Amino acid sequence: MSEQWRLFKNLRRSVSTAEGLAVDDTLPQSVARNNSPPILHLYTFIPSVIVGKYQDIGAALRLERCRARGVEFNRRSTGGGTVIMGPEIVALGLGINVDHPRLKKGVGGVFQSLSLVLLRALDKIGIQGYFQPKNDLEVNGRKIAGLSAASEADSCLLFHTSLLVDFDVALMTDIMNTPVIKLEDKGYNCFSQRMTTVRDELGRGVSVTEMIDVIQNSFEEEFSIRFKEDSPDEWEEKTIQGLIDERYTKDEWIFSHRHPRARMGVGQLKTKGGLLEIYLALSGASIESVLVTGDFFSTSEDLHRIENALKWTSARRESIENNIASVWHDNMIYGIDVPTLTKAILLAKENQVRL
């Protein structure tokens, strides 16, 4: 008998950012602590924009334009960059044990494993796509889906994706603040040339419901499982409501990871793992404080470990590298190594000295 997973499929309405993100955060918690099999959540958001866990929302978005246009904004618990969401974009959350036999190891392995499901779904409707590291699905060089993941619920992870059935490029360019360094990066000079949608590729009107059904079938085939359509149980409902009340409607969460505005040197570096931004304060020749942010993939625990290892140490290159290396492990920040992180910190140091 094939393995049975649970399916939360919401086709009746688009949900708020608080509700959708709270449900998704509950998925890996339920697998880890509530004895649930893997859970897939397929749904859509109301018009909204969601930043990655380690981004500064005020720097990433033109918040006054979001408010004027009635576009909700929030912060998710997984890493990566800013995504525009809405009723014509499939939102997907998956809670699963990191040791599941069909998942490759590490963040990169998770992306590769789960990208196969989405590529199978695209193929079923007639679109040939491919996985583009670090975390995109592309069709002929244009992004059609973005992937994100985090593993902070014991041995379970949350995987996120957004698949563009249709997309409002004008909205994206109006409400997003895109760093100059990213605009200058190859392929980001024009959003309309960088992104594509299911409808654009097929030249016909594919419904979100049809796309969701195809994704469901592709999961069953790729993982050799079957789904049971379900809804949150009592434990999950309580957890969801708690996350809505204590996280996703709180300014302390939404506006966390604010970049310091004074006394801090800033080092910004485009890396294979994403945009890396370092905020550094010096006291004489020592590092008084350091903040590591950006659209990369890591965990809060690992970032704190790096920041703490650098605090009140010498700001010389050798000392920075040695202190990072003392706590470093493979994929501590996915796609970024010790020399790259050191380079970004030294850029921030140069800018701090100029202040």
Secondary structure by P-SEA (a helix, b strand, c coil): ccbbbbbbccccccccaaaaaaaaaaaaaaaacccccbbbbbbccccbbbbccccccccccaaaaaaaacccccccccbbbbbbbcccbbbbbbbbbcccccccccaaaaaaaaaaaaaaaaaaabbbbbbcccbbbbccccccbbbbbbcccccbbbbbbbbbccccaaaaaacccccccccccccccccccccccccccccccccaaaaaaaaaaaaaaaacbbbbbccccaaaaaaaaaaaaccccccccccccccccccbbbbbbbccccbbbbbbbbcccccccccccccccccaaaaaaaaaaaccccccaaaaaaaaaacccccccccccaaaaaaaaaaaaaaaaac
